[in-house]
Amino acid sequence: MKTQWKVLLGLLGTAALVTIITVPAVLLSQGNDADTRRTYTLSDYLKSTIRTRNYNLRWISDHEYLYRQENNILLFNADHGNSSTFLENSTFDQFGYSINDYSVSPDRRFVLLEYNYMKKWRHSYTASYDIYDLNKRQLITEERIPNDTQLISWSPEGHKLVSICLEQ
């Protein structure tokens, strides 16, 4: 008699386990027909066919950031939710070279323009830089920044620069 109870309890436990596994699987598999998104495959990984989208922005205050769109530099105010043109793409056309990157001084009077980017090793590179005066709408040419500059950065306040140049 004890053996019959053990067999009955075993069958009952197995039935409960199968029910616990299959019912959620069936319920969760229903409704997947609406999802038409493409799945990420091993082939996508190996061929690098899918990449993330970058949204390159730079915060310049607690509520404002700069971003590039169609080679314009736009200022977005997060408090008001509006954008305005900070620097037009026609400004870049007058320089005669392609701008790789930019950096605005903390006082918003100058823009540091990077061009002639040359990769050296891993994360190191050199570049040439010019300073654009936003008030006068012209490049500052009196004091040229040396070519082959490895690092350049604005001071936290005002418009002073610090740079490291390549010595050959």
Buried (B, 14 or more C-beta within 10 A) or exposed (E): EEEEEEEEEEEEEEEEEEEEEEEEEEEEEEEEEEEEEEEEEEEEEEEEEEEEEEEEEBEBEEEBBBBBEEBBBBBBEEEEEEEEEBBEBEBBEEEEEEBEBBBBBBEBBBBBBBBBEEEEEEEEBBBBBBBBEBEEEEBEEEEEBEBBBBEBEBEEEEBEBEEEBBEE
